């Protein structure tokens, strides 16, 4: 059994959608990493004005 675990243990993903994760809610899709935000678009819309972004339209 030890040999099986040694050669078949799960590895960390290096590429793909599951690498980036929202730091606020944990969602994987619709990720915004610009300016080091690491938020999904849903969380960004909720807290954008609080963190200093302005809505022009």
N, CA, C, O and CB atoms as a CASP TS submission, in Angstrom:
PFRMAT TS
TARGET T0000
AUTHOR 0000-0000-0000
METHOD Language model
MODEL 1
PARENT N/A
ATOM      1  N   UNK     1       0.821  -1.200   0.000  1.00  0.00           N
ATOM      2  CA  UNK     1       0.000   0.000   0.000  1.00  0.00           C
ATOM      3  C   UNK     1       0.862   1.261   0.000  1.00  0.00           C
ATOM      4  O   UNK     1       0.498   2.256  -0.626  1.00  0.00           O
ATOM      5  CB  UNK     1      -0.933   0.000   1.206  1.00  0.00           C
ATOM      6  N   UNK     2       1.986   1.232   0.686  1.00  0.00           N
ATOM      7  CA  UNK     2       2.863   2.405   0.754  1.00  0.00           C
ATOM      8  C   UNK     2       3.397   2.763  -0.631  1.00  0.00           C
ATOM      9  O   UNK     2       3.535   3.939  -0.966  1.00  0.00           O
ATOM     10  CB  UNK     2       4.032   2.149   1.724  1.00  0.00           C
ATOM     11  N   UNK     3       3.695   1.744  -1.430  1.00  0.00           N
ATOM     12  CA  UNK     3       4.197   1.986  -2.779  1.00  0.00           C
ATOM     13  C   UNK     3       3.123   2.653  -3.644  1.00  0.00           C
ATOM     14  O   UNK     3       3.432   3.528  -4.454  1.00  0.00           O
ATOM     15  CB  UNK     3       4.661   0.665  -3.425  1.00  0.00           C
ATOM     16  N   UNK     4       1.875   2.245  -3.473  1.00  0.00           N
ATOM     17  CA  UNK     4       0.769   2.847  -4.221  1.00  0.00           C
ATOM     18  C   UNK     4       0.624   4.322  -3.867  1.00  0.00           C
ATOM     19  O   UNK     4       0.493   5.163  -4.756  1.00  0.00           O
ATOM     20  CB  UNK     4      -0.547   2.100  -3.937  1.00  0.00           C
ATOM     21  N   UNK     5       0.647   4.643  -2.574  1.00  0.00           N
ATOM     22  CA  UNK     5       0.503   6.032  -2.129  1.00  0.00           C
ATOM     23  C   UNK     5       1.679   6.873  -2.607  1.00  0.00           C
ATOM     24  O   UNK     5       1.505   8.029  -2.994  1.00  0.00           O
ATOM     25  CB  UNK     5       0.391   6.102  -0.595  1.00  0.00           C
ATOM     26  N   UNK     6       2.879   6.290  -2.581  1.00  0.00           N
ATOM     27  CA  UNK     6       4.082   7.020  -2.999  1.00  0.00           C
ATOM     28  C   UNK     6       3.983   7.467  -4.457  1.00  0.00           C
ATOM     29  O   UNK     6       4.350   8.595  -4.786  1.00  0.00           O
ATOM     30  CB  UNK     6       5.330   6.147  -2.803  1.00  0.00           C
ATOM     31  N   UNK     7       3.498   6.600  -5.320  1.00  0.00           N
ATOM     32  CA  UNK     7       3.481   6.898  -6.750  1.00  0.00           C
ATOM     33  C   UNK     7       2.159   7.470  -7.252  1.00  0.00           C
ATOM     34  O   UNK     7       2.089   7.913  -8.399  1.00  0.00           O
ATOM     35  CB  UNK     7       3.798   5.661  -7.515  1.00  0.00           C
ATOM     36  N   UNK     8       1.111   7.475  -6.435  1.00  0.00           N
ATOM     37  CA  UNK     8      -0.200   7.941  -6.883  1.00  0.00           C
ATOM     38  C   UNK     8      -0.793   9.030  -6.004  1.00  0.00           C
ATOM     39  O   UNK     8      -2.008   9.228  -6.015  1.00  0.00           O
ATOM     40  CB  UNK     8      -1.148   6.791  -6.943  1.00  0.00           C
ATOM     41  N   UNK     9       0.025   9.735  -5.249  1.00  0.00           N
ATOM     42  CA  UNK     9      -0.502  10.804  -4.398  1.00  0.00           C
ATOM     43  C   UNK     9      -0.933  11.992  -5.252  1.00  0.00           C
ATOM     44  O   UNK     9      -0.324  12.252  -6.289  1.00  0.00           O
ATOM     45  CB  UNK     9       0.553  11.246  -3.358  1.00  0.00           C
ATOM     46  N   UNK    10      -1.954  12.706  -4.843  1.00  0.00           N
ATOM     47  CA  UNK    10      -2.412  13.860  -5.620  1.00  0.00           C
ATOM     48  C   UNK    10      -1.369  14.974  -5.611  1.00  0.00           C
ATOM     49  O   UNK    10      -0.785  15.287  -4.574  1.00  0.00           O
ATOM     50  CB  UNK    10      -3.745  14.383  -5.069  1.00  0.00           C
ATOM     51  N   UNK    11      -1.149  15.560  -6.772  1.00  0.00           N
ATOM     52  CA  UNK    11      -0.183  16.648  -6.900  1.00  0.00           C
ATOM     53  C   UNK    11      -0.904  17.978  -6.997  1.00  0.00           C
ATOM     54  O   UNK    11      -2.076  18.036  -7.372  1.00  0.00           O
ATOM     55  CB  UNK    11       0.717  16.439  -8.127  1.00  0.00           C
ATOM     56  N   UNK    12      -0.199  19.044  -6.657  1.00  0.00           N
ATOM     57  CA  UNK    12      -0.774  20.380  -6.801  1.00  0.00           C
ATOM     58  C   UNK    12      -0.876  20.732  -8.277  1.00  0.00           C
ATOM     59  O   UNK    12       0.022  20.434  -9.065  1.00  0.00           O
ATOM     60  CB  UNK    12       0.075  21.434  -6.047  1.00  0.00           C
ATOM     61  N   UNK    13      -1.974  21.366  -8.635  1.00  0.00           N
ATOM     62  CA  UNK    13      -2.157  21.786 -10.019  1.00  0.00           C
ATOM     63  C   UNK    13      -1.318  23.014 -10.308  1.00  0.00           C
ATOM     64  O   UNK    13      -1.199  23.905  -9.467  1.00  0.00           O
ATOM     65  CB  UNK    13      -3.635  22.068 -10.313  1.00  0.00           C
ATOM     66  N   UNK    14      -0.734  23.062 -11.501  1.00  0.00           N
ATOM     67  CA  UNK    14       0.080  24.201 -11.901  1.00  0.00           C
ATOM     68  C   UNK    14      -0.645  25.087 -12.905  1.00  0.00           C
ATOM     69  O   UNK    14      -0.384  26.287 -12.993  1.00  0.00           O
ATOM     70  CB  UNK    14       1.393  23.723 -12.486  1.00  0.00           C
ATOM     71  N   UNK    15      -1.565  24.478 -13.667  1.00  0.00           N
ATOM     72  CA  UNK    15      -2.319  25.234 -14.664  1.00  0.00           C
ATOM     73  C   UNK    15      -3.792  24.849 -14.567  1.00  0.00           C
ATOM     74  O   UNK    15      -4.138  23.819 -13.990  1.00  0.00           O
ATOM     75  CB  UNK    15      -1.770  24.973 -16.101  1.00  0.00           C
ATOM     76  N   UNK    16      -4.650  25.687 -15.136  1.00  0.00           N
ATOM     77  CA  UNK    16      -6.066  25.368 -15.169  1.00  0.00           C
ATOM     78  C   UNK    16      -6.896  26.308 -14.318  1.00  0.00           C
ATOM     79  O   UNK    16      -6.367  27.201 -13.656  1.00  0.00           O
ATOM     80  CB  UNK    16      -6.281  23.960 -14.718  1.00  0.00           C
ATOM     81  N   UNK    17      -8.198  26.097 -14.344  1.00  0.00           N
ATOM     82  CA  UNK    17      -9.127  27.003 -13.671  1.00  0.00           C
ATOM     83  C   UNK    17      -9.073  26.851 -12.149  1.00  0.00           C
ATOM     84  O   UNK    17      -9.365  27.806 -11.431  1.00  0.00           O
ATOM     85  CB  UNK    17     -10.548  26.754 -14.166  1.00  0.00           C
ATOM     86  N   UNK    18      -8.707  25.676 -11.648  1.00  0.00           N
ATOM     87  CA  UNK    18      -8.726  25.462 -10.199  1.00  0.00           C
ATOM     88  C   UNK    18      -7.481  25.968  -9.489  1.00  0.00           C
ATOM     89  O   UNK    18      -7.386  25.849  -8.267  1.00  0.00           O
ATOM     90  CB  UNK    18      -8.893  24.008  -9.910  1.00  0.00           C
ATOM     91  N   UNK    19      -6.535  26.522 -10.212  1.00  0.00           N
ATOM     92  CA  UNK    19      -5.332  27.062  -9.574  1.00  0.00           C
ATOM     93  C   UNK    19      -5.661  28.372  -8.869  1.00  0.00           C
ATOM     94  O   UNK    19      -5.203  28.617  -7.752  1.00  0.00           O
ATOM     95  CB  UNK    19      -4.207  27.277 -10.614  1.00  0.00           C
ATOM     96  N   UNK    20      -6.461  29.216  -9.530  1.00  0.00           N
ATOM     97  CA  UNK    20      -6.814  30.519  -8.960  1.00  0.00           C
ATOM     98  C   UNK    20      -8.124  30.408  -8.195  1.00  0.00           C
ATOM     99  O   UNK    20      -9.100  29.848  -8.694  1.00  0.00           O
ATOM    100  CB  UNK    20      -6.923  31.596 -10.068  1.00  0.00           C
ATOM    101  N   UNK    21      -8.138  30.938  -6.996  1.00  0.00           N
ATOM    102  CA  UNK    21      -9.299  30.819  -6.134  1.00  0.00           C
ATOM    103  C   UNK    21      -9.587  32.184  -5.514  1.00  0.00           C
ATOM    104  O   UNK    21      -8.661  32.904  -5.141  1.00  0.00           O
ATOM    105  CB  UNK    21      -9.074  29.738  -5.035  1.00  0.00           C
ATOM    106  N   UNK    22     -10.854  32.539  -5.404  1.00  0.00           N
ATOM    107  CA  UNK    22     -11.244  33.796  -4.773  1.00  0.00           C
ATOM    108  C   UNK    22     -10.879  33.741  -3.294  1.00  0.00           C
ATOM    109  O   UNK    22     -11.205  32.775  -2.605  1.00  0.00           O
ATOM    110  CB  UNK    22     -12.767  34.069  -4.959  1.00  0.00           C
ATOM    111  N   UNK    23     -10.205  34.775  -2.811  1.00  0.00           N
ATOM    112  CA  UNK    23      -9.787  34.795  -1.410  1.00  0.00           C
ATOM    113  C   UNK    23     -10.947  35.096  -0.465  1.00  0.00           C
ATOM    114  O   UNK    23     -10.851  34.844   0.736  1.00  0.00           O
ATOM    115  CB  UNK    23      -8.688  35.820  -1.211  1.00  0.00           C
ATOM    116  N   UNK    24     -12.023  35.626  -0.994  1.00  0.00           N
ATOM    117  CA  UNK    24     -13.158  36.006  -0.144  1.00  0.00           C
ATOM    118  C   UNK    24     -14.179  34.882  -0.003  1.00  0.00           C
ATOM    119  O   UNK    24     -14.612  34.569   1.106  1.00  0.00           O
ATOM    120  CB  UNK    24     -13.839  37.243  -0.706  1.00  0.00           C
ATOM    121  N   UNK    25     -14.569  34.269  -1.135  1.00  0.00           N
ATOM    122  CA  UNK    25     -15.625  33.249  -1.068  1.00  0.00           C
ATOM    123  C   UNK    25     -15.164  31.853  -1.487  1.00  0.00           C
ATOM    124  O   UNK    25     -15.864  30.875  -1.223  1.00  0.00           O
ATOM    125  CB  UNK    25     -16.778  33.664  -1.938  1.00  0.00           C
ATOM    126  N   UNK    26     -14.003  31.739  -2.131  1.00  0.00           N
ATOM    127  CA  UNK    26     -13.496  30.431  -2.527  1.00  0.00           C
ATOM    128  C   UNK    26     -13.931  29.962  -3.896  1.00  0.00           C
ATOM    129  O   UNK    26     -13.645  28.823  -4.267  1.00  0.00           O
ATOM    130  CB  UNK    26     -13.906  29.437  -1.541  1.00  0.00           C
ATOM    131  N   UNK    27     -14.612  30.795  -4.660  1.00  0.00           N
ATOM    132  CA  UNK    27     -15.085  30.432  -5.994  1.00  0.00           C
ATOM    133  C   UNK    27     -13.889  30.347  -6.953  1.00  0.00           C
ATOM    134  O   UNK    27     -12.916  31.085  -6.800  1.00  0.00           O
ATOM    135  CB  UNK    27     -16.137  31.467  -6.510  1.00  0.00           C
ATOM    136  N   UNK    28     -13.964  29.457  -7.927  1.00  0.00           N
ATOM    137  CA  UNK    28     -12.867  29.272  -8.869  1.00  0.00           C
ATOM    138  C   UNK    28     -13.035  30.084 -10.151  1.00  0.00           C
ATOM    139  O   UNK    28     -12.044  30.564 -10.701  1.00  0.00           O
ATOM    140  CB  UNK    28     -12.737  27.816  -9.212  1.00  0.00           C
ATOM    141  N   UNK    29     -14.273  30.252 -10.642  1.00  0.00           N
ATOM    142  CA  UNK    29     -14.484  30.903 -11.923  1.00  0.00           C
ATOM    143  C   UNK    29     -14.506  32.410 -11.840  1.00  0.00           C
ATOM    144  O   UNK    29     -14.652  32.971 -10.753  1.00  0.00           O
ATOM    145  CB  UNK    29     -15.750  30.432 -12.518  1.00  0.00           C
ATOM    146  N   UNK    30     -14.362  33.078 -12.977  1.00  0.00           N
ATOM    147  CA  UNK    30     -14.470  34.538 -13.111  1.00  0.00           C
ATOM    148  C   UNK    30     -13.520  35.249 -12.163  1.00  0.00           C
ATOM    149  O   UNK    30     -13.940  36.083 -11.360  1.00  0.00           O
ATOM    150  CB  UNK    30     -15.908  34.997 -12.846  1.00  0.00           C
ATOM    151  N   UNK    31     -12.252  34.922 -12.257  1.00  0.00           N
ATOM    152  CA  UNK    31     -11.242  35.392 -11.309  1.00  0.00           C
ATOM    153  C   UNK    31     -10.582  36.679 -11.803  1.00  0.00           C
ATOM    154  O   UNK    31     -10.210  36.775 -12.972  1.00  0.00           O
ATOM    155  CB  UNK    31     -10.178  34.309 -11.082  1.00  0.00           C
ATOM    156  N   UNK    32     -10.436  37.672 -10.916  1.00  0.00           N
ATOM    157  CA  UNK    32      -9.749  38.930 -11.222  1.00  0.00           C
ATOM    158  C   UNK    32      -8.479  38.973 -10.386  1.00  0.00           C
ATOM    159  O   UNK    32      -8.533  39.106  -9.164  1.00  0.00           O
ATOM    160  CB  UNK    32     -10.666  40.181 -10.933  1.00  0.00           C
ATOM    161  N   UNK    33      -7.327  38.860 -11.057  1.00  0.00           N
ATOM    162  CA  UNK    33      -6.076  38.905 -10.303  1.00  0.00           C
ATOM    163  C   UNK    33      -5.293  40.189 -10.553  1.00  0.00           C
ATOM    164  O   UNK    33      -4.176  40.336 -10.056  1.00  0.00           O
ATOM    165  CB  UNK    33      -5.219  37.711 -10.655  1.00  0.00           C
ATOM    166  N   UNK    34      -5.860  41.115 -11.311  1.00  0.00           N
ATOM    167  CA  UNK    34      -5.207  42.392 -11.552  1.00  0.00           C
ATOM    168  C   UNK    34      -5.012  43.136 -10.244  1.00  0.00           C
ATOM    169  O   UNK    34      -5.854  43.064  -9.350  1.00  0.00           O
ATOM    170  CB  UNK    34      -6.020  43.239 -12.534  1.00  0.00           C
ATOM    171  N   UNK    35      -3.925  43.836 -10.135  1.00  0.00           N
ATOM    172  CA  UNK    35      -3.569  44.610  -8.933  1.00  0.00           C
ATOM    173  C   UNK    35      -3.447  43.731  -7.694  1.00  0.00           C
ATOM    174  O   UNK    35      -3.489  44.239  -6.573  1.00  0.00           O
ATOM    175  CB  UNK    35      -4.606  45.697  -8.684  1.00  0.00           C
ATOM    176  N   UNK    36      -3.298  42.426  -7.876  1.00  0.00           N
ATOM    177  CA  UNK    36      -3.172  41.519  -6.737  1.00  0.00           C
ATOM    178  C   UNK    36      -4.454  41.335  -5.954  1.00  0.00           C
ATOM    179  O   UNK    36      -4.410  41.028  -4.763  1.00  0.00           O
ATOM    180  CB  UNK    36      -2.116  42.013  -5.822  1.00  0.00           C
ATOM    181  N   UNK    37      -5.618  41.519  -6.612  1.00  0.00           N
ATOM    182  CA  UNK    37      -6.898  41.415  -5.906  1.00  0.00           C
ATOM    183  C   UNK    37      -7.246  39.978  -5.533  1.00  0.00           C
ATOM    184  O   UNK    37      -7.648  39.708  -4.401  1.00  0.00           O
ATOM    185  CB  UNK    37      -8.004  41.997  -6.757  1.00  0.00           C
ATOM    186  N   UNK    38      -7.094  39.056  -6.483  1.00  0.00           N
ATOM    187  CA  UNK    38      -7.451  37.647  -6.283  1.00  0.00           C
ATOM    188  C   UNK    38      -8.878  37.474  -5.780  1.00  0.00           C
ATOM    189  O   UNK    38      -9.126  36.786  -4.790  1.00  0.00           O
ATOM    190  CB  UNK    38      -6.489  37.003  -5.304  1.00  0.00           C
ATOM    191  N   UNK    39      -9.814  38.114  -6.483  1.00  0.00           N
ATOM    192  CA  UNK    39     -11.234  38.019  -6.160  1.00  0.00           C
ATOM    193  C   UNK    39     -11.994  37.524  -7.384  1.00  0.00           C
ATOM    194  O   UNK    39     -11.537  37.687  -8.516  1.00  0.00           O
ATOM    195  CB  UNK    39     -11.791  39.388  -5.682  1.00  0.00           C
ATOM    196  N   UNK    40     -13.153  36.920  -7.155  1.00  0.00           N
ATOM    197  CA  UNK    40     -14.031  36.605  -8.274  1.00  0.00           C
ATOM    198  C   UNK    40     -14.802  37.880  -8.621  1.00  0.00           C
ATOM    199  O   UNK    40     -14.808  38.833  -7.842  1.00  0.00           O
ATOM    200  CB  UNK    40     -15.008  35.412  -7.930  1.00  0.00           C
ATOM    201  N   UNK    41     -15.437  37.896  -9.764  1.00  0.00           N
ATOM    202  CA  UNK    41     -16.113  39.121 -10.204  1.00  0.00           C
ATOM    203  C   UNK    41     -17.290  39.475  -9.304  1.00  0.00           C
ATOM    204  O   UNK    41     -17.629  40.650  -9.162  1.00  0.00           O
ATOM    205  CB  UNK    41     -16.594  38.968 -11.641  1.00  0.00           C
ATOM    206  N   UNK    42     -17.910  38.480  -8.701  1.00  0.00           N
ATOM    207  CA  UNK    42     -19.051  38.722  -7.824  1.00  0.00           C
ATOM    208  C   UNK    42     -18.616  39.468  -6.564  1.00  0.00           C
ATOM    209  O   UNK    42     -19.243  40.450  -6.166  1.00  0.00           O
ATOM    210  CB  UNK    42     -19.732  37.395  -7.450  1.00  0.00           C
ATOM    211  N   UNK    43     -17.554  38.999  -5.949  1.00  0.00           N
ATOM    212  CA  UNK    43     -17.046  39.657  -4.741  1.00  0.00           C
ATOM    213  C   UNK    43     -16.493  41.036  -5.077  1.00  0.00           C
ATOM    214  O   UNK    43     -16.639  41.974  -4.294  1.00  0.00           O
ATOM    215  CB  UNK    43     -15.956  38.797  -4.069  1.00  0.00           C
ATOM    216  N   UNK    44     -15.859  41.158  -6.243  1.00  0.00           N
ATOM    217  CA  UNK    44     -15.310  42.455  -6.632  1.00  0.00           C
ATOM    218  C   UNK    44     -16.410  43.498  -6.759  1.00  0.00           C
ATOM    219  O   UNK    44     -16.241  44.632  -6.312  1.00  0.00           O
ATOM    220  CB  UNK    44     -14.546  42.337  -7.949  1.00  0.00           C
ATOM    221  N   UNK    45     -17.532  43.128  -7.362  1.00  0.00           N
ATOM    222  CA  UNK    45     -18.631  44.081  -7.514  1.00  0.00           C
ATOM    223  C   UNK    45     -19.201  44.504  -6.165  1.00  0.00           C
ATOM    224  O   UNK    45     -19.652  45.639  -6.011  1.00  0.00           O
ATOM    225  CB  UNK    45     -19.735  43.480  -8.376  1.00  0.00           C
ATOM    226  N   UNK    46     -19.185  43.609  -5.200  1.00  0.00           N
ATOM    227  CA  UNK    46     -19.719  43.926  -3.877  1.00  0.00           C
ATOM    228  C   UNK    46     -18.831  44.896  -3.103  1.00  0.00           C
ATOM    229  O   UNK    46     -19.338  45.764  -2.392  1.00  0.00           O
ATOM    230  CB  UNK    46     -19.898  42.654  -3.078  1.00  0.00           C
ATOM    231  N   UNK    47     -17.510  44.760  -3.232  1.00  0.00           N
ATOM    232  CA  UNK    47     -16.615  45.559  -2.390  1.00  0.00           C
ATOM    233  C   UNK    47     -15.749  46.547  -3.165  1.00  0.00           C
ATOM    234  O   UNK    47     -14.805  47.103  -2.603  1.00  0.00           O
ATOM    235  CB  UNK    47     -15.729  44.649  -1.605  1.00  0.00           C
ATOM    236  N   UNK    48     -16.048  46.776  -4.441  1.00  0.00           N
ATOM    237  CA  UNK    48     -15.202  47.634  -5.276  1.00  0.00           C
ATOM    238  C   UNK    48     -15.087  49.054  -4.727  1.00  0.00           C
ATOM    239  O   UNK    48     -13.985  49.598  -4.669  1.00  0.00           O
ATOM    240  CB  UNK    48     -15.748  47.679  -6.690  1.00  0.00           C
ATOM    241  N   UNK    49     -16.182  49.656  -4.332  1.00  0.00           N
ATOM    242  CA  UNK    49     -16.134  51.031  -3.827  1.00  0.00           C
ATOM    243  C   UNK    49     -15.429  51.105  -2.474  1.00  0.00           C
ATOM    244  O   UNK    49     -14.785  52.110  -2.172  1.00  0.00           O
ATOM    245  CB  UNK    49     -17.549  51.603  -3.709  1.00  0.00           C
ATOM    246  N   UNK    50     -15.540  50.074  -1.668  1.00  0.00           N
ATOM    247  CA  UNK    50     -14.875  50.056  -0.359  1.00  0.00           C
ATOM    248  C   UNK    50     -13.359  50.037  -0.490  1.00  0.00           C
ATOM    249  O   UNK    50     -12.654  50.597   0.351  1.00  0.00           O
ATOM    250  CB  UNK    50     -15.333  48.848   0.447  1.00  0.00           C
ATOM    251  N   UNK    51     -12.846  49.388  -1.555  1.00  0.00           N
ATOM    252  CA  UNK    51     -11.398  49.292  -1.710  1.00  0.00           C
ATOM    253  C   UNK    51     -10.842  50.372  -2.628  1.00  0.00           C
ATOM    254  O   UNK    51      -9.656  50.348  -2.957  1.00  0.00           O
ATOM    255  CB  UNK    51     -11.026  47.931  -2.244  1.00  0.00           C
ATOM    256  N   UNK    52     -11.678  51.316  -3.045  1.00  0.00           N
ATOM    257  CA  UNK    52     -11.185  52.494  -3.742  1.00  0.00           C
ATOM    258  C   UNK    52     -11.466  52.601  -5.222  1.00  0.00           C
ATOM    259  O   UNK    52     -10.994  53.546  -5.855  1.00  0.00           O
ATOM    260  CB  UNK    52      -9.780  52.565  -3.561  1.00  0.00           C
ATOM    261  N   UNK    53     -12.210  51.682  -5.806  1.00  0.00           N
ATOM    262  CA  UNK    53     -12.563  51.778  -7.217  1.00  0.00           C
ATOM    263  C   UNK    53     -13.817  52.631  -7.359  1.00  0.00           C
ATOM    264  O   UNK    53     -14.698  52.608  -6.500  1.00  0.00           O
ATOM    265  CB  UNK    53     -12.781  50.369  -7.836  1.00  0.00           C
ATOM    266  N   UNK    54     -13.886  53.386  -8.455  1.00  0.00           N
ATOM    267  CA  UNK    54     -15.037  54.257  -8.692  1.00  0.00           C
ATOM    268  C   UNK    54     -15.848  53.738  -9.860  1.00  0.00           C
ATOM    269  O   UNK    54     -15.293  53.197 -10.816  1.00  0.00           O
ATOM    270  CB  UNK    54     -14.589  55.704  -8.955  1.00  0.00           C
ATOM    271  N   UNK    55     -17.152  53.899  -9.788  1.00  0.00           N
ATOM    272  CA  UNK    55     -18.053  53.504 -10.861  1.00  0.00           C
ATOM    273  C   UNK    55     -18.421  54.756 -11.637  1.00  0.00           C
ATOM    274  O   UNK    55     -18.994  55.690 -11.075  1.00  0.00           O
ATOM    275  CB  UNK    55     -19.327  52.778 -10.309  1.00  0.00           C
ATOM    276  N   UNK    56     -18.097  54.783 -12.920  1.00  0.00           N
ATOM    277  CA  UNK    56     -18.309  55.980 -13.720  1.00  0.00           C
ATOM    278  C   UNK    56     -19.608  55.982 -14.506  1.00  0.00           C
ATOM    279  O   UNK    56     -20.081  57.055 -14.881  1.00  0.00           O
ATOM    280  CB  UNK    56     -17.182  56.150 -14.655  1.00  0.00           C
ATOM    281  N   UNK    57     -20.201  54.833 -14.769  1.00  0.00           N
ATOM    282  CA  UNK    57     -21.437  54.825 -15.557  1.00  0.00           C
ATOM    283  C   UNK    57     -22.579  54.196 -14.811  1.00  0.00           C
ATOM    284  O   UNK    57     -23.689  54.112 -15.337  1.00  0.00           O
ATOM    285  CB  UNK    57     -21.230  54.098 -16.856  1.00  0.00           C
TER
END
